[in-house]
Amino acid sequence: MTTLASAAVTPSGQGVGPLLRAWREQRRLSQLELALRADSSARHVSFIETGRARPSEEMVLRLAEHLEVPVRERNALLLAAGYAPRFSETPLDAPALDAVREGIERLIQGYEPYPALVFDAAYHVVAANRGIMMLLDGVPESLLRPPLNTMRLTLHPEGLAPRIRNLREWRGHLLEQMRRQIALHRSESLRALYEEVAAYPVPETDEGPEEADPVPYFALPMRIEHAGRTLSFVSSTATFNTPMDVTVAELAIETFLPADPATAKYLHSLPH
């Protein structure tokens, strides 16, 4: 059943004006810059922010779009302005999202033998292929109980962290990614997850000897030990264009591409 996003609520007593001003300041835009992008005037934007003018529903959505406000928070802006939420939040297992589920399953399965997974805004894994499950082989059952969380699995000292040969670099990349997400979504649950994983002790990892013929990586790789060998991957994350549903807007598909010929050769040698 499709329902309107009930989680999109505004702080008590806070109207749409202060919320829009906070988003504009976070994006480091002046009132004039925002007005020009939204085909309005700095005077009108100022009046909206101070509560002297009530924006139309269309104006709220237009300003939110140019401020790159996440879909969930656009509902909050509409509520604060006195309008009904525009974007539904459909459970991923609902029949209405059959096409989405089937599509992402086909996508990540078609990516095998390379690893791929799908996660939501809280980094909970909603789908993973056999390439990912291969990397998780040997992870304690306590970390594999639903809901799986990709940040916990990667950074926990009993998870993948001890196997990642360049852990400090990869950990820094993941924590910076989370900081950007926190700034974008302003999620307290995401902030709590960040504080949890950032506080994990960093296991000592053996970077190993310098490669005799080093590979010229084109992006920061994750170098992870598996079955007595070191595999190297670079990751890419994709989201849906112009989503009209909160659930779909918050899904991300992460794929891991072999960063060197040896990794690709090993993956293709595995039984399918």
C-alpha positions as CSV (number, residue, x, y, z in Angstrom):
1,M,0.0,0.0,0.0
2,T,1.4,3.4,-1.0
3,T,1.3,6.0,1.8
4,L,2.4,9.6,2.0
5,A,5.7,10.0,3.8
6,S,4.8,10.4,7.4
7,A,8.4,10.8,8.5
8,A,8.6,14.1,6.7
9,V,7.7,16.3,9.7
10,T,8.9,19.7,10.6
11,P,10.3,20.9,13.9
12,S,7.6,22.2,16.2
13,G,6.8,25.9,15.4
14,Q,9.2,26.1,12.5
15,G,7.6,27.5,9.3
16,V,8.7,27.1,5.7
17,G,10.6,30.3,5.7
18,P,13.3,29.4,8.2
19,L,13.6,25.9,6.7
20,L,14.2,27.3,3.2
21,R,16.7,29.9,4.6
22,A,18.6,27.1,6.4
23,W,18.8,25.0,3.2
24,R,19.9,28.1,1.2
25,E,22.6,28.9,3.7
26,Q,23.7,25.3,3.8
27,R,24.1,25.5,0.0
28,R,26.0,28.8,0.3
29,L,23.7,30.7,-2.0
30,S,22.6,34.3,-1.7
31,Q,18.9,35.2,-1.9
32,L,19.7,36.8,-5.3
33,E,21.4,33.6,-6.6
34,L,18.5,31.4,-5.6
35,A,16.0,33.8,-7.0
36,L,17.7,33.9,-10.4
37,R,17.8,30.1,-10.5
38,A,14.2,29.8,-9.5
39,D,13.0,32.6,-11.9
40,S,11.9,34.7,-9.0
41,S,13.2,37.9,-7.3
42,A,15.4,38.4,-4.3
43,R,12.6,40.4,-2.7
44,H,10.2,37.6,-3.0
45,V,12.7,35.0,-1.6
46,S,13.4,37.4,1.3
47,F,9.6,37.8,2.0
48,I,9.2,34.0,2.0
49,E,12.1,33.4,4.4
50,T,10.9,36.1,6.9
51,G,7.3,34.9,6.7
52,R,5.9,38.1,5.1
53,A,4.8,36.1,2.0
54,R,3.4,32.6,1.8
55,P,4.9,30.7,-1.2
56,S,2.7,28.8,-3.6
57,E,3.1,25.0,-3.7
58,E,4.8,25.3,-7.0
59,M,7.3,27.9,-5.6
60,V,8.1,25.6,-2.6
61,L,8.9,22.8,-5.0
62,R,10.8,25.0,-7.4
63,L,13.0,26.4,-4.6
64,A,13.5,22.9,-3.2
65,E,14.7,21.7,-6.5
66,H,17.2,24.4,-7.0
67,L,18.4,23.9,-3.4
68,E,18.8,20.2,-4.1
69,V,16.7,19.3,-1.1
70,P,16.2,15.6,-0.8
71,V,12.8,14.2,-1.7
72,R,11.9,13.3,1.9
73,E,12.7,16.9,3.1
74,R,10.6,18.4,0.2
75,N,7.6,16.8,1.8
76,A,8.6,18.5,5.1
77,L,8.8,21.9,3.3
78,L,5.4,21.4,1.8
79,L,3.9,20.5,5.2
80,A,5.5,23.6,6.8
81,A,4.0,25.8,4.1
82,G,0.5,24.3,4.7
83,Y,0.3,21.9,1.8
84,A,0.0,18.2,1.6
85,P,3.1,16.1,1.0
86,R,3.6,15.5,-2.7
87,F,5.9,12.4,-2.7
88,S,4.7,9.0,-1.5
89,E,6.8,6.6,0.5
90,T,6.1,3.1,-0.7
91,P,7.5,0.0,1.1
92,L,10.1,-1.7,-1.1
93,D,8.2,-5.0,-0.9
94,A,4.9,-3.4,-2.1
95,P,3.5,-4.5,-5.5
96,A,3.8,-0.9,-6.8
97,L,7.6,-1.3,-6.7
98,D,7.7,-4.7,-8.3
99,A,9.4,-3.2,-11.4
100,V,12.0,-1.4,-9.3
101,R,12.9,-4.5,-7.3
102,E,13.0,-6.8,-10.3
103,G,15.1,-4.2,-12.2
104,I,17.7,-3.8,-9.5
105,E,17.9,-7.6,-8.9
106,R,18.5,-8.2,-12.7
107,L,21.1,-5.4,-12.7
108,I,23.2,-6.6,-9.8
109,Q,22.9,-10.3,-10.8
110,G,24.0,-9.3,-14.4
111,Y,27.0,-7.6,-12.9
112,E,28.3,-10.9,-11.5
113,P,31.0,-12.1,-11.0
114,Y,31.8,-8.6,-9.8
115,P,30.3,-7.4,-6.5
116,A,27.3,-5.2,-6.4
117,L,24.7,-4.2,-3.8
118,V,21.8,-1.8,-3.2
119,F,21.4,0.2,0.0
120,D,19.1,2.8,1.4
121,A,19.7,6.2,3.0
122,A,20.7,4.5,6.3
123,Y,23.2,2.3,4.5
124,H,21.0,-0.8,5.1
125,V,21.6,-3.4,2.4
126,V,18.4,-4.2,0.5
127,A,19.9,-6.4,-2.1
128,A,23.3,-8.0,-2.8
129,N,24.8,-10.3,-5.4
130,R,27.1,-13.3,-5.1
131,G,30.1,-11.2,-5.5
132,I,29.3,-9.3,-2.3
133,M,28.5,-12.5,-0.5
134,M,31.9,-13.9,-1.5
135,L,33.6,-10.9,0.2
136,L,31.5,-11.4,3.3
137,D,32.6,-15.1,3.7
138,G,33.9,-15.5,7.2
139,V,32.2,-12.4,8.7
140,P,30.7,-13.3,12.1
141,E,27.0,-14.1,12.2
142,S,26.4,-11.3,14.6
143,L,27.2,-8.8,11.8
144,L,25.1,-10.6,9.2
145,R,21.8,-10.4,11.0
146,P,19.2,-8.2,9.3
147,P,19.2,-5.4,8.7
148,L,22.7,-5.6,7.2
149,N,24.5,-2.3,7.3
150,T,27.2,-1.7,4.7
151,M,29.1,0.7,6.9
152,R,29.1,-1.6,9.9
153,L,30.1,-4.6,7.8
154,T,33.0,-2.7,6.3
155,L,34.4,-0.8,9.3
156,H,33.7,-3.1,12.2
157,P,36.9,-4.6,13.6
158,E,35.3,-8.0,13.3
159,G,33.9,-7.3,9.8
160,L,35.9,-6.6,6.7
161,A,38.1,-4.0,8.3
162,P,41.0,-6.3,9.2
163,R,41.1,-7.6,5.6
164,I,41.3,-4.2,3.9
165,R,44.9,-3.7,3.1
166,N,44.6,0.1,2.7
167,L,42.1,0.5,5.6
168,R,43.0,4.0,6.7
169,E,42.5,5.4,3.2
170,W,39.3,3.5,2.6
171,R,37.9,4.3,6.0
172,G,38.6,8.0,5.4
173,H,36.8,7.8,2.1
174,L,33.7,6.2,3.7
175,L,33.5,8.6,6.6
176,E,33.8,11.6,4.3
177,Q,31.0,10.1,2.2
178,M,28.8,9.8,5.3
179,R,29.6,13.4,6.3
180,R,28.4,14.6,2.9
181,Q,25.2,12.5,3.3
182,I,24.6,14.0,6.8
183,A,24.9,17.5,5.4
184,L,22.5,16.7,2.6
185,H,19.8,14.8,4.6
186,R,20.2,16.2,8.1
187,S,19.4,12.7,9.5
188,E,19.9,12.1,13.2
189,S,19.9,8.3,12.6
190,L,22.6,8.7,10.0
191,R,24.6,10.9,12.4
192,A,24.3,8.3,15.1
193,L,25.5,5.6,12.6
194,Y,28.5,7.9,11.7
195,E,29.4,8.4,15.3
196,E,29.2,4.7,15.9
197,V,31.4,3.6,13.0
198,A,33.9,6.5,13.4
199,A,34.5,5.3,17.0
200,Y,35.4,1.7,16.0
201,P,39.0,0.9,16.8
202,V,41.1,0.7,13.7
203,P,42.7,-2.8,13.4
204,E,46.3,-3.0,12.4
205,T,46.5,-4.1,8.8
206,D,49.4,-5.3,6.8
207,E,49.8,-3.1,3.8
208,G,52.1,-5.7,2.3
209,P,55.3,-5.2,0.2
210,E,55.4,-2.8,-2.6
211,E,54.3,-4.3,-5.9
212,A,57.0,-5.0,-8.3
213,D,54.9,-3.7,-11.1
214,P,52.4,-1.3,-9.5
215,V,49.1,-0.8,-11.2
216,P,48.3,2.9,-12.1
217,Y,44.9,3.1,-10.3
218,F,42.5,5.6,-11.8
219,A,40.5,6.0,-8.6
220,L,41.1,5.1,-4.9
221,P,40.8,1.3,-4.7
222,M,39.6,-0.9,-1.9
223,R,42.4,-3.5,-1.6
224,I,40.9,-6.5,0.3
225,E,42.4,-9.8,1.2
226,H,40.4,-12.9,0.1
227,A,41.4,-16.5,0.1
228,G,45.1,-15.7,0.5
229,R,45.2,-13.1,-2.3
230,T,44.7,-9.3,-2.5
231,L,41.8,-8.2,-4.7
232,S,41.5,-4.5,-5.8
233,F,38.2,-2.8,-6.5
234,V,37.1,0.7,-7.4
235,S,33.5,1.5,-6.6
236,S,30.8,3.5,-8.3
237,T,27.4,4.6,-6.9
238,A,24.3,5.3,-8.9
239,T,20.9,6.6,-8.0
240,F,17.6,7.0,-9.8
241,N,17.0,10.2,-11.9
242,T,14.0,12.4,-10.9
243,P,12.5,10.0,-8.4
244,M,8.8,10.6,-7.4
245,D,8.8,8.3,-4.4
246,V,10.8,8.7,-1.2
247,T,11.9,5.1,-1.0
248,V,13.1,5.1,-4.6
249,A,14.9,8.4,-4.1
250,E,16.9,7.0,-1.2
251,L,18.1,3.8,-3.0
252,A,21.7,3.7,-4.2
253,I,23.3,1.0,-6.3
254,E,27.0,0.4,-5.6
255,T,29.1,-1.6,-8.0
256,F,32.7,-2.7,-7.6
257,L,34.9,-2.8,-10.7
258,P,38.1,-4.8,-10.7
259,A,41.0,-2.3,-10.5
260,D,43.6,-4.6,-12.0
261,P,43.8,-7.5,-14.4
262,A,44.6,-10.0,-11.7
263,T,41.4,-9.3,-9.8
264,A,39.3,-9.6,-12.9
265,K,41.0,-12.9,-13.9
266,Y,40.4,-14.3,-10.4
267,L,36.7,-13.4,-10.3
268,H,36.1,-14.9,-13.7
269,S,37.8,-18.1,-12.5
270,L,35.4,-18.7,-9.7
271,P,32.6,-21.2,-10.3
272,H,29.3,-19.7,-11.2
